[in-house]
């Protein structure tokens, strides 16, 4: 009854864990996330008819977060960096100002947002908020929401906050299937569902270092994307495929050929005076991570848990050393998990803080959890179960 009215519907938009494939979705390469059983919930009622029909009022159950009030018929502009209200505004702007007339929404909502997702932990709470508010507005306006197209639209929408992200988070939120990992491909968006073995578990340990992509991390995140794109241009030209995408290069050449070419044109570039250049390291992560995703798919299909775990650990090393997005706290969580018996471990999400995941045999889950809790605290460790995507239900 925040606005003196009872909600008519509830939108549930889950967070996600990315099993493997980090910082490559925005380069158009496949990734392997799954939705988890924690979510952003948006309780909503359509705005009242008349002059207030296009009004969006949205509150947050967190007492320290101020609510928002704006109109769909007026320019929707971002607030200060890091403001949570930019995410609902991103969804509203994408629907109210969409180029296709049938997607224009004119009716607003009164909404209350609640969440059991930790913020800044790399579990995509921000994208879940964008998707949740987007679905709320789509519902009250009677808009068709093809899940694939809507996920892609919300990925574009979130760039409103200033972070040049890819499409993984929104697609995981919309497209995930219970008990499955989603192999997401891009350009165009597609999904292959891979059954997650019952005998395996994924533990998530929050490092306590907040990684909020709409705040101070945004510049570093965007730099990684720009650096990878610049490296791609140089290598593609060197191998005679000027203008090619990462996917096109990886189809035409094997990873070793590309890395040999990269070593010739990128060493010492991007501000490094000696040794391997930053551009080379960024390029190497993208190429090797893409190969790890392909190998992880094979491992899941073949039931090879040991190989899958080793790929996760190798991914972390690449993110730490080549992409430079890990932190000492994340590195410690990975080492603790491995020492306690995890099959593999790595940071998940953008890095710069956030959470690490550990792949474990179900029989070893309690031992690994206990070890992680010593470092992170009991409230910072949870089990993540592959769950279904976003839903809208009547109350």
N, C-alpha and C positions, 0 to 999 in steps of 0.2 A: 504493500500500500504506500510506496514511497511517493507516488504522485496522486494519492487519493483514489487509486483505481486498482483493481485486481488484475494480475496478468492473465492473458488468454492462452499463451503458448510459451514453451521453453525451448531454446536452442542449446544443444550440447555440442561444443566444438573441442575435440580432444587435442592435447599436446602430442608430441611425437618424440621417439628416440630414433636417431639415425644409426643404423647398425654399421654401415660403412659407406664411404663415398662422400668425403667432406671437402667443401670448398670447390666442388666441380660441377654442381648443378648450374651455376651461373655461367659456366663455360659450355653448357649444352650436353653434358655427359651424364650417364646413368648413375643412380644412387639407390640405396636400399634402406629406406626408413620403415617404421611401423608406428601407428597410433597407439597410445597407451591409455590406461583406464583412469587417467586424471584429465580434467577438462576445464575449459571456460564455459560457464552457463550464463545465458542471456535470457532473463525473464522479460516478457514484452507484452504490450498491448498497443494496438494501432492508435495513432494520434486521432484526436477527435475531429469530426468533420467541420467544415467551415474554414474560417481564416487561419486556423491553426493546423490544418491538415498536413502541411509540409514541415511541421516542427519536429525536431529530434531532441528529446530530452533523455539523457542517459546518466545514471548514477553508478557508483562503484560501492560494493559492500565493504571495501576496505575504508575505514574511517578517516584515514589520512589523505585520501584522494578526492579532490574536488570534482563535482559533476560537470556536465557540459550541456549546452542549450544552443542549438543552431537551426537554421532553416535550409531546406533542400533547394529553395528557389533563389537563394542568395549565394554569392561566391563562398566556397568552402576553402578556408586557408589554414595552413599549419600553425600550430602554436609553438612555443619554445621547444628546442631539442630535448628529448627525454620525457616529454609530457605524454602520459598514457592516453589522453584524449585524442591524440593524433591518429591512433589506430582506428577507432570508430569513424573518425572523419575521413580516413583513407577509404574505408568501405563505402561510405555514403557518397563521396565524390565520384568514385568509380561507377556507381549505379545511377546517380542523378545526372551525371554529365557524360554518360557513355555515348559513343558515336552512333550506335544503333538505336533507332527510336523505340523499338519494342523493349529495350532494356532500361528505358528512363523510368525511374521511380519518382512519384510525386507525393506519396503519403509517408509521413514519418512515423516514429514510434516513441512511446514512453518505455524505457528499459532500465533494468537493474542488472549489473554484471557481478557475478561471483565466480571464484576460481579456487580450485585446490591444487593448481599448478604453481610451483615456485617460480618467481620471476627472476630473470637473469641467470637461469641455470642451464641454458642451452636446450630446453625442452619445448621451445616454440610457443610460449605463452602469448607472445605478441601476435603471431600469425593466427593463432586460435581465436584471439579477440577480433581480428579483422574478419575472419571467416564467420564467426558467430554473429557479429553485427550485420555483415553482409547478408547472411541468410535470414536474419530477422527482417531486414528491409525488403528483401525479395519476397518473403512470405506475405507481408501485409500489402504488398503491391501486386500480388498474384503473378509474379514473374516466373517464367520457366527457368529452372535451374538445372540444366544438364550438368552433371557433377564434374565432368572433365573440363568443359568450357568455363564453368564457374571457378574452378580451382585456378585455371590460367588467368582469369580476370582478376581474382583476388591477389595473385602474385604480382601482377602489374600495379594493382592498387596500392600495395604496401610500399612501393617506392616513393609514395607521397611523403613518407617520414624522412626520406633522405638517404636511406640505405639501399645500395644497388644489389639487392639479393636476387637469388634465382627462384625457381618455382617449386622446390622440394617441400617446404613446410606446408604451404597451402594445399598441395596435392596430397600429402600424407594425411592432412586433416580431413579432406573431402573423400578420398578414394580408398582408405585403408579397409582391410577385411579382417575380421576376428580370426586369431590364431595364424595369421599369415604376415610375412614380410612383403612389402611392395617393391618390386624392381621398377623404378620410374625412369622412363626415357623422355627426352625432350626434343622439341623442334621436329615434329609435333609431340605433344604430351601423350604418353601411353603408359600402360601399367601391365606388368606380369606378376601374378600372385604366387609366392613360394611358401609352402607350408613350413611353419616353424616347428622344429622337433619338440615333442612333449617332454623329452628327457633333458632338455636344456632350459636354462633360465638366464635372464639378463638382470643384473643389479645396476642401479643408478646411484652414484654417490656425488652429492653436491659439494664442490670444493669450498663453497662459502665466498668465493671471489665473484662478485656480480658482474655479468657480461651483458650489459644492456645495449643492444645494437642501435637504439635510437639516441643514445647518449655519447659518452666519450669514446666508445669502441667504434663508432661509425666511421671515423676517418681511417683508422687502421684497417677495418674490414674493406672499405672501398679501395684502399691502396692495394690490397692483395688482389682484388679483381682487376684493377687497372694494370698492375704489374704483370699478371698472367696474360692479359690480353696483348700487352706490348710485346712480351716474349713470343707469343704465338705469331704475331705479324712478322717478327724477325726470322723465326725458324721456317715458317711457311715460304717466305721469299727465298731462303737459302736452299730449300729442297725443290724449288721450282713450282710451288703450289701457292703462289701469292693470293691472298684473300681467302684461303681455306680456313675452315673451322677446325677445332680440335678433333671433332668426330671424323671429319673428312681426312685429316692427317693420319689418324689412328686406323682408318680403313685402308689407306694407301701404303702405309709403312708400319713396320713393327716398332715397338717401343725402343729397342736398342738403336735402330737407325735414327730415330728422331732425337734421342739423347746424344748421339754422336754429333749430329748436325748442330744441336743446341750448344754443345760444348765449344764448337768452333765460332759461334757468333754471339754468345751471351756471356762468356766468362769475363769478369771484370766490369760488366755493364751495371747500370742502375746505381751508381754511386759507390761501388766497391773498388778499392784501389788494388787489392791483391787477392789471390785465391779465386774461388768460385764466385761468380757474380750473383747478385740477388735474383736477377731475372732467370738465370740458369736453375737456381734452386726452386723458384716458383714453378717454372716449366716442368722440372723433374717431378715435383709433387703431383701436378695435374696428370701427367702421363702415367706415372706409376700407380696413382690412386685409381685411375680408370681401369688399369689392368687388375688391380686388387678386387674391384667390384665384380668384374667378369669372373675371376677365380672364386670369389665368395659365392656367386650364384651356383657355380659348379659344385662347390663344397656342400651347399644346402641341398641341392638336388641329389647328390650322392651320399648324403648323411655323414659327411666327413667333418665331425666337430673339431678335431684337432687342427685340421687345416684352416677351418674357419677362424678359430681362435688365433692362430699364428698370423693370419691376414689382418685381424683387428690390431694386434700388437705392432705389426709393421706399419700400419696406417698411422698409429700414434707417433712412431718414430719419425715418419715423414712430416707429419704436422708439426712436430716439435723442432726438427732440424732444418727442414727445407722451407716450410711455410711459416714457421716461427709464430704460431698462434697458441702454443701451450703456455702453461705457467708452472712454477715450481710446485704449487699445490696439486695441480692436475697430474704432473709427473709422479708425485709421491703416491697419489691414489692408485695410479696404474701399477707402480712397483709393488705396493702393498697387496693389491688384488692378485697379481701374478705369483708373488711369494706365498700367498695363502692357498693357492691351488686353482686359480682361474685359468680357463683355457686360453683366454686372451683378454686384453683390456685396452681402452683408448679413450681419449676425450670424445665427446659427442657434441654436435652443434658447432657454432662458429669458433669456439675457443675464446681466448683472452680471459679466461675464467669459466664459470659454469660448472658442468658436471662431467664425470668420467663414467663409462659403462664397463662392466665386466661380464664376459660370457662364461657361464659355469655349468658344469653338470649338476643336475638337481640334487644329487647326493652330497655335493660339496657346497651348496648354497649357504648353509648356516655358518660354516667355517669362514667363508669369504666375507659374508656379511659382518660377522663379528670383528674380523680384522679391519674392515673399512670403517666400522663404527668407532673403533678406537681412535682413528685419525680424524674422521669427519663429524662424529657424533651420531647418536642413535636416530635422531630426527632427520638426519641428512641422507640416510640410505633407504632406498625402497626397491621393491621388485617391480619390473616393468613387464606387463603381459601384452602381447600383440592384440589390439582391440579394433573394433569397427570405427568407421568414419562418422562425420558430423550428422546429427539428426535434428528434426523439428517435430515437436509433439504438442498436441492440445492438452490444456490443463483442465 
